[in-house]
């Protein structure tokens, strides 16, 4: 799998495929929201289809899930400061066989590598070890603590 940041690029050549090892600041939430830093996740052998965005007399490019039917979207979660752990998300906005297959791979990975499932959330061993010391934020750090995920350790 490869990851493409959802941002505007000045040229098609600027679009970079990342591996999980090269995603900047993985494990950190930049904005404290569950829709933080979206990325298109695509098979390494799949061609990227970029969307042209016209802004006045400038053309820029972005890689959206909707134009890449074999992809899924991942929103990066992680620590926001030292007191909040914000959830990440993976979703197949496309219902194609390829996108559903990627979702199955993610689910399989989560089931095998995360310690506990709480509702729809997979919690890793590290998350369980800090339970009660930080807020587990499923939506946004500005949300009332009553919305936080409660984990019994």
PAZAPA-4460 file (N, C-alpha, C; in steps of 0.05 Angstrom, whole numbers, plus 32768, in hexadecimal, padded with zeros to 4 digits):
% residues 153
    n_x    n_y    n_z   ca_x   ca_y   ca_z    c_x    c_y    c_z   seq   type   mol
   8011   7FE8   8000   8000   8000   8000   8012   8019   8000     1      X     A
   8007   802D   7FF3   8015   8047   7FF4   8000   805D   7FFB     2      X     A
   800B   8073   8004   7FFA   8088   8010   8001   80A2   8001     3      X     A
   7FEC   80B2   7FFA   7FEF   80CB   7FED   7FE0   80E0   7FFD     4      X     A
   7FEF   80F5   8005   7FE3   810A   8015   7FCD   8118   8005     5      X     A
   7FB7   811E   8013   7FA2   812D   8006   7FA8   814B   800A     6      X     A
   7FB6   8156   7FF6   7FBD   8172   7FF5   7FBF   817B   7FD9     7      X     A
   7FC3   8195   7FD4   7FC6   819F   7FB9   7FE3   819E   7FB0     8      X     A
   7FE7   8195   7F98   8001   8193   7F8C   8003   81A6   7F74     9      X     A
   801A   81B2   7F70   801E   81C5   7F5A   8021   81B6   7F3F    10      X     A
   802A   819E   7F40   802D   818E   7F27   8029   8171   7F2D    11      X     A
   8023   8161   7F19   801F   8144   7F1D   8039   8137   7F27    12      X     A
   8050   8142   7F20   806A   8138   7F29   806E   813B   7F47    13      X     A
   805F   814E   7F53   8062   8153   7F70   8054   813F   7F81    14      X     A
   8042   812F   7F75   8033   811B   7F84   8046   8105   7F8C    15      X     A
   8048   8100   7FA6   805A   80EC   7FB0   804B   80D5   7FBD    16      X     A
   8053   80BD   7FB6   8049   80A5   7FC4   805A   80A0   7FDD    17      X     A
   804D   809D   7FF3   805C   8098   800C   8057   807B   8015    18      X     A
   806A   8070   8024   8066   8057   8032   805F   805D   804F    19      X     A
   8057   804A   805D   8050   804F   807A   8069   8059   8089    20      X     A
   8081   8051   8080   8099   805A   808D   80A1   8077   8086    21      X     A
   8095   8082   8071   809D   809D   8069   8086   80B2   806D    22      X     A
   8070   80AA   807A   805B   80BE   8080   8066   80D0   8096    23      X     A
   8067   80EA   8091   8071   80FD   80A6   805F   80FE   80BE    24      X     A
   806B   80FE   80D5   805D   8102   80EF   8048   80ED   80F4    25      X     A
   804C   80D5   80EB   8039   80BF   80F0   8037   80BC   810E    26      X     A
   801F   80BA   8119   801A   80B7   8135   8015   80D1   8143    27      X     A
   8013   80E7   8133   800C   8101   813E   7FF4   810C   8130    28      X     A
   7FE2   8119   813E   7FCB   8126   8133   7FD2   8144   8130    29      X     A
   7FD2   814D   8118   7FDA   8169   8114   7FC5   817D   811D    30      X     A
   7FAB   8176   8119   7F96   8189   8120   7F84   8180   8137    31      X     A
   7F88   8168   8141   7F77   815F   8157   7F5B   8156   814F    32      X     A
   7F59   814D   8136   7F3F   8145   812B   7F40   8129   811F    33      X     A
   7F2A   811B   811F   7F29   8100   8112   7F2A   8101   80F4    34      X     A
   7F29   8119   80E8   7F2B   811C   80CB   7F46   812A   80C5    35      X     A
   7F5A   8125   80D5   7F74   8131   80D3   7F84   8124   80BC    36      X     A
   7F91   8134   80AC   7FA4   812B   8098   7F9A   8114   8087    37      X     A
   7F86   8117   8076   7F7D   8100   8066   7F92   80F8   8051    38      X     A
   7F92   80DE   804B   7FA4   80D3   8037   7F94   80BF   8027    39      X     A
   7F9B   80BD   800D   7F90   80A9   7FFC   7FA3   8091   7FFD    40      X     A
   7F98   807A   8003   7FA8   8061   8005   7FA2   8051   7FEC    41      X     A
   7FB7   8049   7FDF   7FB4   803C   7FC5   7FC8   8025   7FC2    42      X     A
   7FC2   8011   7FB3   7FD6   7FFC   7FAE   7FEF   8008   7FA0    43      X     A
   8006   7FFD   7FA6   801F   8007   7F9A   801F   8005   7F7C    44      X     A
   8011   7FF1   7F71   8011   7FED   7F54   7FFB   7FFC   7F45    45      X     A
   7FEB   800B   7F54   7FD4   8018   7F48   7FDB   8035   7F3F    46      X     A
   7FD2   803C   7F28   7FD7   8057   7F1E   7FC6   806C   7F2D    47      X     A
   7FD2   8083   7F33   7FC4   8098   7F41   7FB5   80A9   7F2C    48      X     A
   7F9D   80B0   7F33   7F8D   80C2   7F22   7F8A   80DC   7F32    49      X     A
   7F95   80F2   7F28   7F94   810B   7F36   7F7E   811D   7F2B    50      X     A
   7F73   812D   7F3C   7F5E   8140   7F35   7F6A   815B   7F2F    51      X     A
   7F63   8167   7F19   7F6C   8182   7F13   7F5A   8196   7F21    52      X     A
   7F66   81A9   7F2F   7F57   81BD   7F3D   7F61   81D8   7F32    53      X     A
   7F4E   81E7   7F27   7F54   8201   7F1B   7F4F   8217   7F2F    54      X     A
   7F63   8226   7F36   7F61   823C   7F48   7F6A   8256   7F39    55      X     A
   7F56   8263   7F2D   7F5C   827A   7F1D   7F6C   8270   7F04    56      X     A
   7F83   827B   7F00   7F93   8272   7EE9   7FA8   825D   7EF0    57      X     A
   7FA6   8252   7F08   7FB8   823D   7F12   7FAA   8222   7F13    58      X     A
   7FB7   820E   7F09   7FAD   81F2   7F0B   7FBE   81E3   7F1F    59      X     A
   7FB0   81D7   7F32   7FBD   81C7   7F46   7FB1   81AB   7F45    60      X     A
   7FBD   8198   7F54   7FB4   817D   7F53   7FB0   8171   7F6F    61      X     A
   7F9E   815F   7F71   7F99   8151   7F8B   7F91   8134   7F85    62      X     A
   7F96   8123   7F97   7F90   8107   7F94   7F79   8100   7FA7    63      X     A
   7F62   80FC   7F9C   7F4A   80F6   7FAC   7F42   80D9   7FA9    64      X     A
   7F36   80CF   7FBE   7F2D   80B4   7FBF   7F18   80AF   7FA9    65      X     A
   7F07   80C2   7FA4   7EF1   80BF   7F91   7EFB   80BA   7F74    66      X     A
   7F12   80C4   7F6D   7F1D   80C0   7F52   7F2F   80A7   7F50    67      X     A
   7F33   809B   7F67   7F44   8083   7F68   7F34   806C   7F74    68      X     A
   7F24   805F   7F64   7F10   804C   7F6F   7F1C   8035   7F7E    69      X     A
   7F35   802F   7F7B   7F41   8018   7F89   7F4E   8021   7FA3    70      X     A
   7F49   8039   7FAC   7F56   8044   7FC4   7F43   8047   7FDB    71      X     A
   7F4F   804C   7FF2   7F40   8053   800B   7F4C   806C   8016    72      X     A
   7F3E   8079   8028   7F48   8091   8035   7F4F   808B   8051    73      X     A
   7F66   8096   805A   7F6F   8092   8075   7F73   80AE   8081    74      X     A
   7F68   80B2   8099   7F6D   80CB   80A8   7F80   80C4   80BE    75      X     A
   7F96   80D2   80C0   7FAA   80CB   80D5   7FA2   80D5   80F0    76      X     A
   7FA2   80C4   8103   7F9E   80CC   811F   7FB8   80CC   812D    77      X     A
   7FB7   80CF   8147   7FD0   80CE   8158   7FCE   80E2   816E    78      X     A
   7FE5   80E7   817B   7FE6   80F9   8191   7FE2   8116   8188    79      X     A
   7FD2   8124   8197   7FCF   8141   8194   7FD8   814D   81AE    80      X     A
   7FF0   8158   81AE   7FFC   8160   81C7   8003   8147   81D7    81      X     A
   8002   814A   81F2   8008   8133   8203   7FF0   8128   8211    82      X     A
   7FD9   8135   820E   7FC2   812D   821D   7FAB   8120   820D    83      X     A
   7FAD   8120   81F3   7F98   8115   81E2   7FA3   8102   81CD    84      X     A
   7F95   80EB   81CA   7F9B   80D8   81B5   7F82   80D8   81A3    85      X     A
   7F86   80E2   818A   7F6F   80E5   8178   7F6E   80CD   8165    86      X     A
   7F56   80C3   8161   7F53   80AC   8150   7F5A   80B2   8133    87      X     A
   7F64   809E   8125   7F67   809F   8108   7F50   808F   80FC    88      X     A
   7F4D   8092   80E2   7F36   8083   80D5   7F40   8079   80BA    89      X     A
   7F33   8064   80B1   7F37   8059   8096   7F1B   8053   808B    90      X     A
   7F16   805C   8073   7EFB   8058   8067   7EFD   8053   8049    91      X     A
   7EED   8041   8040   7EEB   803C   8023   7ED3   804C   8019    92      X     A
   7ED9   8064   800F   7EC3   8074   8004   7EB9   8069   7FEA    93      X     A
   7ECA   805A   7FDC   7EC2   804C   7FC4   7EBA   802F   7FCC    94      X     A
   7EA6   8025   7FBE   7E9C   800A   7FC4   7EA7   7FF6   7FB0    95      X     A
   7EBC   7FFC   7FA3   7EC8   7FE9   7F8F   7ED4   7FD1   7F9D    96      X     A
   7ED7   7FBC   7F8E   7EE4   7FA4   7F99   7F00   7FAA   7FA3    97      X     A
   7F0F   7FBA   7F95   7F2B   7FC1   7F9D   7F2B   7FD0   7FB7    98      X     A
   7F19   7FE4   7FBA   7F19   7FF3   7FD2   7F10   7FE2   7FEA    99      X     A
   7EFD   7FD0   7FE6   7EF4   7FBF   7FFB   7F0A   7FAB   8003   100      X     A
   7F1A   7FA3   7FF0   7F31   7F91   7FF6   7F45   7FA0   8007   101      X     A
   7F4B   7FB9   8001   7F5D   7FC9   8012   7F52   7FCC   802F   102      X     A
   7F38   7FD0   8031   7F2C   7FD2   804B   7F2F   7FB8   805B   103      X     A
   7F2C   7FA1   804D   7F30   7F87   805A   7F4D   7F84   8065   104      X     A
   7F60   7F8E   8055   7F7C   7F8D   805E   7F80   7F9E   8077   105      X     A
   7F74   7FB6   8077   7F76   7FC7   808F   7F69   7FB9   80A7   106      X     A
   7F51   7FAF   80A4   7F43   7FA2   80BA   7F54   7F8A   80C5   107      X     A
   7F5F   7F7A   80B3   7F70   7F63   80BB   7F88   7F6D   80CB   108      X     A
   7F95   7F82   80C1   7FAC   7F8D   80CF   7FA4   7F97   80EB   109      X     A
   7F8E   7FA5   80ED   7F85   7FB0   8107   7F7E   7F99   811A   110      X     A
   7F70   7F85   8110   7F69   7F6E   8122   7F81   7F60   812D   111      X     A
   7F96   7F5D   811C   7FAE   7F4F   8124   7FC1   7F5F   8135   112      X     A
   7FC2   7F79   8131   7FD6   7F8A   813D   7FCD   7F9D   8153   113      X     A
   7FB3   7F9E   8158   7FA9   7FAF   816D   7F9E   7F9E   8184   114      X     A
   7FA2   7FA8   819C   7F9C   7F98   81B3   7F7E   7F94   81B9   115      X     A
   7F6E   7FA8   81B4   7F52   7FA6   81BB   7F41   7FB6   81A8   116      X     A
   7F29   7FAD   81A4   7F15   7FBC   8195   7F00   7FC6   81A8   117      X     A
   7EFB   7FE0   81A8   7EE7   7FED   81B9   7ED3   7FFA   81A6   118      X     A
   7EBB   7FEF   81A3   7EA8   7FF9   8190   7EB4   7FF5   8174   119      X     A
   7EB6   800B   8165   7EC2   800A   814A   7EE0   8011   814B   120      X     A
   7EEB   8015   8162   7F07   801F   8165   7F19   8008   816C   121      X     A
   7F30   8007   815E   7F46   7FF4   8165   7F5A   8003   8176   122      X     A
   7F61   7FF8   818D   7F74   8005   819F   7F8D   7FF4   81A1   123      X     A
   7FA4   8000   819B   7FBD   7FF2   819D   7FC7   7FEF   81B9   124      X     A
   7FDB   7FDE   81BD   7FE6   7FD9   81D8   7FF1   7FF3   81E4   125      X     A
   7FFD   8004   81D4   8007   801E   81DF   7FF0   802F   81E8   126      X     A
   7FDA   802F   81D9   7FC2   803E   81E1   7FB7   8034   81FC   127      X     A
   7FB6   801A   81FE   7FAC   800E   8217   7FBE   8015   822F   128      X     A
   7FD8   8016   822A   7FEB   801C   8240   7FE9   8038   824A   129      X     A
   7FDE   804B   823A   7FDB   8066   8243   7FBE   806D   824A   130      X     A
   7FAD   8059   824A   7F90   805D   8251   7F8E   806A   826C   131      X     A
   7F7D   807E   826E   7F79   808D   8286   7F8C   80A4   828A   132      X     A
   7FA1   80A5   8279   7FB5   80BB   827B   7FB0   80D0   8266   133      X     A
   7FA2   80C9   8251   7F9C   80DC   823B   7F7F   80D9   8233   134      X     A
   7F75   80ED   8225   7F5A   80EB   8219   7F5C   80DB   81FF   135      X     A
   7F4A   80C8   81FC   7F47   80BA   81E2   7F31   80C8   81D3   136      X     A
   7F39   80D8   81BF   7F26   80EA   81B2   7F1D   80DE   8197   137      X     A
   7F03   80D6   8195   7EFA   80CB   817B   7EF1   80E0   8167   138      X     A
   7EED   80F9   816F   7EE3   810D   815C   7EF7   8124   815A   139      X     A
   7EF9   8134   816F   7F09   814C   816D   7F10   8154   818A   140      X     A
   7F28   815F   818E   7F31   8167   81A9   7F1F   817D   81B4   141      X     A
   7F11   818B   81A4   7EFF   81A0   81AD   7EE4   8194   81B7   142      X     A
   7EDF   817B   81B1   7EC6   816E   81BA   7EC7   816A   81D9   143      X     A
   7EAF   816B   81E5   7EAF   8167   8202   7EBA   814B   8209   144      X     A
   7EC7   8148   8220   7ED2   812F   8228   7EBE   8118   822A   145      X     A
   7EA4   811F   822C   7E90   810A   822D   7E8E   80F9   8213   146      X     A
   7E99   8104   81FD   7E9A   80F5   81E4   7EB2   80E3   81E2   147      X     A
   7EC5   80E6   81F4   7EDE   80D6   81F2   7ED8   80B8   81F5   148      X     A
   7EEA   80A8   81EA   7EE8   808B   81EB   7EF2   8084   8207   149      X     A
   7EE2   8074   8215   7EEA   806B   8230   7EF5   804F   822E   150      X     A
   7F0C   804B   8238   7F1A   8031   8237   7F20   8028   8253   151      X     A
   7F16   8011   825A   7F1C   8005   8274   7F36   7FF5   8271   152      X     A
   7F49   7FFB   8281   7F63   7FED   827F   7F65   7FD6   8292   153      X     A
***
